[in-house]
Amino acid sequence: MGFHRRHIPDLERLKEIRTSCNSDEEFLEKILGKADAIIGSVESVRYMDEVYENHKKTGEQNDDGGRD
């Protein structure tokens, strides 16, 4: 096994890629995959953090835990 680094694109390119995805989950998987570390500009990393936090919030709101 190795250490998987992922170089993420600049902010403008990330935003272009995001518009082509159907969901935050799809976008995160496309950009991050199974990376152990991400490398990119501060702006790009902040954007990815925002998308991830939004995904966590909306995922938690949409997940009722199987309760009726």
N, C-alpha and C positions, 0 to 999 in steps of 0.2 A: 504494500500500500504506500501511497505517496501523499504528499501535502498538496492539495488542489487550490491553487491561487486563480482568481478570476479578475481580469482587468475589465473594468466597466467603462463604457463609453462616456463621452462628455455629456453634459446636462441636456443640451438641445437634442442630441441623438437619442438619449434615453426617453425624452418626451415623445419623439417620433415613434419609437418602438412601442411605447405604452399605448398610443392611439391604435396600433394594429392588433393589440391583444384584447380579448373579450373580458378579462377580469384581472384584478390585482394578482390573484394566485397564478394565473397563466404568465403574467409579466414577470413576477418574481422568479418563477421556475425557469423561464427563458433566459433571464439575465444572470441569476445566481446559480441555478442548478444545484450541484452538491459541493459547492465551494467551501473550503475551510477558511479562506480569507479573501477579502475583496480589496482591489487596488484601484484607485481612481481619484479624481479631484474631490475636494471638500464638498463642492456643490452637488456632485453626482452622488456621493455617499449620503449626504443629507436627504436628497430626493428619495433615494432607496429606503432610508430610514422612515421617511414620511409614508411612503407607499406601504411598507411593512406594518407600521403602526395602524394605518387605516384598515389594512387587511385583517389584523388582529381584532380590531374593534368591530368591524362589520361581521366578521366570522363568528365572534362571540355573540353578537346580537341575533344572528340568524340561526345559531345552534341552540336548540331548546333542550339538548341533552337527552332526547328521546322521550321526554315527558309529554303527557297529554294535557 
